[in-house]
């Protein structure tokens, strides 16, 4: 049975982000994967798939209670760690399944050549759907993430900055991927994810007047811009 988590998203300004980062730095650690990165953050690139009717996009726009998105995710433009991810949403909560891809497998999915045999269950599921729903690359989302973690409650708080969109699918792994920003200058995204509860001291730290909650995903924002 899939285990679903809470996921709340908020639009924040650069000024709000600076204040919230200072508060969180005082009470919980940053993810160790960000500590060695420039500016104590890392870059995430996700290539999303959708069908010809843009069903995933319209499901998000319509706020449907049950929806699924498929993507290939990499970090810092590197092919050292490539993941196929299935992100499901139900009753406002999220669940993510993922498996590791080789570079050849990722290239096959991006270019639509297909994978005949694989021992990876999630990849087999995606290949079956790709054949029936005719999934093709839809858009690439790019952003710089500052992550915080707290083990009790499995809390993960992230600031996603410089959110950009690209349809340069052939250059997904390239350092010079062609992309364009999709949010106003100085506007970023705060995401708060946790299992059953959010500790009160963290909840208090992220409370701020002017926080605007949003239900739209980065895929929706980037695809809307590309349309």
N, C-alpha and C positions, 0 to 999 in steps of 0.2 A: 504494500500500500504506500502510495506517495505521501511524503510528509511536506505539508505546506507551511510557509512562513509569512509573517506580516511584512509588507513593503510599502512605505509611505514616501512620497516624493514632494519636494518643495522647491519653488523658484527662489533664488537668493541673489542679492546684489553682491558686488565685489566687497563693499564695506561690511555687509552682514557676514559674508564668508570669513573675512579676517577676524571678526569678533568671535565667531563660532569656533574657528580653528584654535584661537588662543584659549578659549574655555576648555575645549576637548583635550588639547595638549597637556593641560594641567591635571586631568583626571583619568584618562585612558590612553593606552599606547597606540601608535600607528602600526599598521601592518608592516611586518619586517620586510616584505618584498618592496615596499616603497622607500625604506630608509636609505638604500644605496642609489636610488634614482635621483636624477637632477631635480632639485627643488623638492625632494622627498615625495615624489609622486611617480607614477608610471603611465604610459600611454596604452589605451585599449583600442583595438580595431576589431569591429564585428561586421561580417558580411552576412546580411540577412537574405533569406529566400522567401519568395511568395509566388502564388499562381497567377495566371493571366488575368483573373478577375480581381487581383489584389485583395484576396479574402482576409489575410492577416491584418492588412492595413485598415480595411473597413470594419473588421471586428473590433479593433482598438478604437476607432473613431466612434463607433456605435456604443462603446462601453459594455459590450456583451459580457455576461457573467463568466462564461467559459471560453477561453481562447488559448492558442498555442502559437509560438514562434520558433523557427529553426534558424540557427546561425553558425558560422565558423568564427571562432575568436582567437586572436593572437595578441601578443603584448610587445610594445616597443618595436614594431615593424619586423620582429624576428620570427623565423620558422622553427625555433628551438622547442617551442611548446605550442602545439596547434590543437584546438578542441572543437569538436562538433557538439553543440548544445541545443537541447530542447527545453524551452522555458514555457511552463504551463501556468495559467492563472485561473483560479476558481474561488468564487465568493470573496474577491478582493485580496486573496492570498496567493503566494507564488511557490512554485516548485521547479527545480532545475535538475535535469539529467545531462551528463556529459560523458564523452569518451575521447581518448587521444587519437588524433589522426596523424598519419605520415604526410610528408609534403606531397607525395604522389597522390595519395587519397584526396587531399584537399584540392589539388589542382584538377583532379578528375571531377569532383563535385562542382567546382567553379565553372569549368568548361563544358560540363554536361556530357562527358564521355562515359560516365557510369563506372561502377565497381561490381564485377560479376560475383566474386566470392569474398566473404569476410567473416571472421569469427566475432565481430563486434556487434552485439545485439542492437544498440542504438543506431549504428550505421546501416544495418539491414532494414530497420524500421524506416529510416529516412529514405533509403533507396526505393523501398516499396511505395512510399508516398510520392516520391519524385516521379516515379513512373506513372502513377494514376492521376495525381494533381498537376503534373507538369511544372513542378517547382523550378524556377530559375533565379539567378542572382537578382535582387531587387534594389538594394542600396547598401552602402558601407557607412557605418557610424564610426567616428573618430573622436576621442576626447582624452583629456589628462585627468587621472584620478588620484585623489588624496584619500586614503582609506584609514579608518580607525576600527579597532576590534576590542571586544570585551567578552570573555568566555562565558560568564554567567548569563544565560538567556541567549547565547550565541548571537550577540549583537554585532552588527557591522554598519558603520556609518561612513558614507562616502561623499566627497565633494567632487563632482564631475565638471571640469572646466573646459573652455574652448571647444565646445561641441560643434563638430563639423560633419559635412555630408560629402559623399563621393559616389560616383558611378563608374570609376576607373577600375573595373573588376580585374583586368589583366595585370594591374600594378598593385594588387592587394598587399603583396609582400615587399614592395619597393619603398625605399626611404623617401622618395619624392612623389608620393601618391598625390594626385591632383584632388583638391578638396576645397570646399567653401563653408564658412561659418553659417550656422542656422539659428543662432540666438543673438539677441542684441548685445552690443559691446558691454562688458561688465555684468552680464547675466549668466548665472551658473545654476547647477542642479544639486540639491541636497537629497540623498536617499538614506532612509533609516530602515534597516532590516533587522528583524529579531524573531525568535521562535514564539514562546508563549507569553513572555512579558518583557517590558522595557524597564530596567531599573530606574527608580524615581530620580536619582541624582543625575543620570544621563538625560532623562526627560526634562528636568529643570534646566540643564545646561544648554539644550537646544531650543528652548522657548525664546521667542523673540517677536516683538511686534512687527507686523509687515510680512511675515512668512506667508507665502501664497502656495497652497497645496495644488498639485496638478495630477491628473490621472493619465496623461499622455506619456507614452514611452519615447525613448530616444529614437527607436525605429520609426515611429509615427512622425515625429518632428522632422527627421531627416528625409523620409520619403515624401512627406508633404512639400518640403522645400524643393525636392527634385522634380515634383510634378508641376 
